[in-house]
Structures are given as C-alpha cells and as structure tokens.
C-alpha cells in the first residue's frame, strides 16, 4: 500500500462558515476519519491554525533566521491534511473526494516518495 498526503486547501478572504456549518463539517470529518480507521487507511491527520500564525525558519550562512507569516505569498493556504494508506491512486482519489465533501474544501492528493521510505 502506498501512503498519500491529502492536503486541504482554503482561500484567504473567503467568508468564514457559520457556527452551524462548522459544526456540520466537524461532524462529517469525524465520520470520515472513523471510516478511514475502520478500513485501515488511517495513518495521521490534523487541522492547522490560519497561515497568519506561521513562522518560517531558515539557516543562512550558519545563522538561524525566522520570519512571521506563511512561506508562500498566496491566497491559497494549507488548512489541514490527512496521511492515508491506499492500494492505488484511484482509491486515494476516491477517499479524497469523500474528504472534500466532509470538510467542504478542495483536497490535493500526492503520493509519498517510496524511495524515501
């Protein structure tokens, strides 16, 4: 089985969901997470605080430099993710579609580099 990153993307400036919509998303994501666990696809998942809370760390000429804010200057920002195990890309894409419905956001699918494992 191959591991895949299912990354959830949001667009800055879009209206925040209502409390009712958020409650439904949390419930739906919880149901999806339980499905992943039950079928043996679950590896790890997590939601992230807004990109404005990010700190970028880099080492330049031996000195550690930190800057506030996300690394990428983009309206689209990573909001959360799942790491799953799936038999093939088609299965991962099908799970990503379910995840997208559950969280109400686009989900990008990328396989892990097997050579690095």
N, C-alpha and C positions, 0 to 999 in steps of 0.2 A: 504494500500500500504506500502511496505517495502522500506526503504532507503538503498542504496548500495553505497559503495565507488568504483569508477572506477579509479584505480591508473595507471598512465602512467609511464613506466619504460624505462630507457635508459642505455646503456652500455658505461662507460668511455672508451675513446680511440678510439671509432668508428669515422670515418670521419664525420665532420660536413656537413649537407646538403648545397647545393649551395644556393645562394640567390633566384634563381628561384624555387628550390624545397621548400624552406622555405615559400615563398610567396604562393605557392600552398597549403601547409599544413595549413597556417593561414586561407586561404580562405575556405578550406574544413572543418576545425574545426569550423569556423564561421557558415557555413551551418549546420553542425551537431548540434551546440549549439542552433540555431534557431529552428531546428526540435524538440529538447528536450523541448524548451519553448512552442512551439505550441501544443505539445501533453500533456503538463502538467507534464513532467518527470523532468524538470529542478529544482534543488534546489540550487546548487552553483558549481562553477568550478574555477580553477586557474592554471596557469603555474608557475613554480619555477625557480629561478636562479640556476646556477650549484651548485652541492653539495659542492664544494670547498668554497662556500660563507657561509656555515652553521656554526652555533655556538651551541655547546651542553652545556646545563645548568643543573647542578645537585646540590643538597644540601646534604652535608656530614657532620655529627656532627654539624649541625646548620650553617655551612659555605657554602656560595654560590660559587661554582666552575664553571668556564667556560673554554671550550677548543675549539679551532678552528677546523673546518672540520666536516664532517658528523659523526654521531654516529656509523654507521655500517662501518666496514672495508670491502668494497665490490666494485667490478667493476660495479655492477648493482645499480643504484640510482634512486630514485623517481624524476620524472621530472615535473609532473603535475597531476591533478586529476579532476574528476567530482564527485559530490554527486548527485545522481538521486533518483527518486521515481519510483518504478516499481511494478506491481502486483505480480510478482514471479521471481524466479531465471532465468527461461528460458527467460523472457522478458529482464531482466538485461543483460544476456549473449548476446542476440541479439543486444542490444544497445552498449555493449562493443565492439562487432565485428565491428560495424559501426564506433565507436570512434577510434578503432585501425587502420582502413583504413584511416580515416581522418587525424590522427596525425602521421601515419607511424611508430608506435611503439607498443610493447606489452602492453596490458591493463589487469590488475588483477582486479577481481571482488570479493568484500567482503561485506556481509550484515552487517548493524549496529546491535548491540545487542539491541533487542526490550525491554529487561528488564531495560535497562538504560534510555529509553526514558521517 
